[in-house]
Amino acid sequence: MSDNINSKDFMIGTVIGGLIGASLALLFAPKSGRDLRDDINQGANQMMDKASDLKDVAQEKGSDLKEMAYSKGSDLVDMASKKGNELKDKAMETTAQVTKEASKKTQEMTKQASKKTQELTKQAKEKLDETAKQSEKLADTVDDAAKSTEKASKDLAKN
């Protein structure tokens, strides 16, 4: 950008310097008034032609720079869009992966909880069965003791 400004300043300085130099050369040249006016007109026409050429060059360069700016802008928009799509796809993929892993962990934990519940249920049933057996033994023992006590009481009553 600074090269463009320096080039522009240089071109303007060249044109102005050329005009001043040509004007001074014509003014100090030993010629008649008519010849001098013709030379000044000719010099002015040459300068007008050069200025016109420089204007055309500046318009072409401006047009080229404008096209280059549109092209670069379009490229940047495309690149940003592509990068946005890549990030969106990566986010979707990561989300799907996390969901899948969470589902796996949930299933594993459910299986473990079910297994543990079954084990505890089995242990509770075994304890209940054992307690029932012990209760039956205790009832049998109490019945035996009651019968023994009844028999002993009948034996005592007979004696």
C-alpha positions, 0 to 999 in steps of 0.5 A: 500500500505504501508503494502505491502511495509513493508511486502516486506521489512520484507521478504527481511530482513528475507531472508538476515538475515537467510542467514547471520546467517546460514553462520556464524553458519556454519563457526564458528561450529567445523566441518571438511572442508568436513562436513562444505561444505556439511552443507553450500550446504545443507543450501544454498539449503534450502535457495533456496527452501525458496526463490523459495517458497517466489517467488511463493507466491509473484507471486500469490499475484501479480496475485491476486492484478492484477485481483483485480485491473482489477475488480475494474477498470472495476467496476469503468468504469461501475459505471461511465458509469451508472452515465453518462447515469443517468445524460444524462437522467436527462438532457433530462427529464429536457429539455423536461420539460422546453420545455413543460412549455415554450410551455404552457406559449407561448400558454397562452400569445398568447391567452391573446394577442388574447383576448386583440386584440379582446377587443380593436377591439370591443372598436374601432368598438364601438367608430367608430360606436358612431363617425358615429352616432355623425357625422350623428347627426351633419350632420342632425343638419347642414342640419336643420340649413341650411334649417332654414337659407334658409327659413329665407333668403327667408322670409327676401327676401319676406319682 
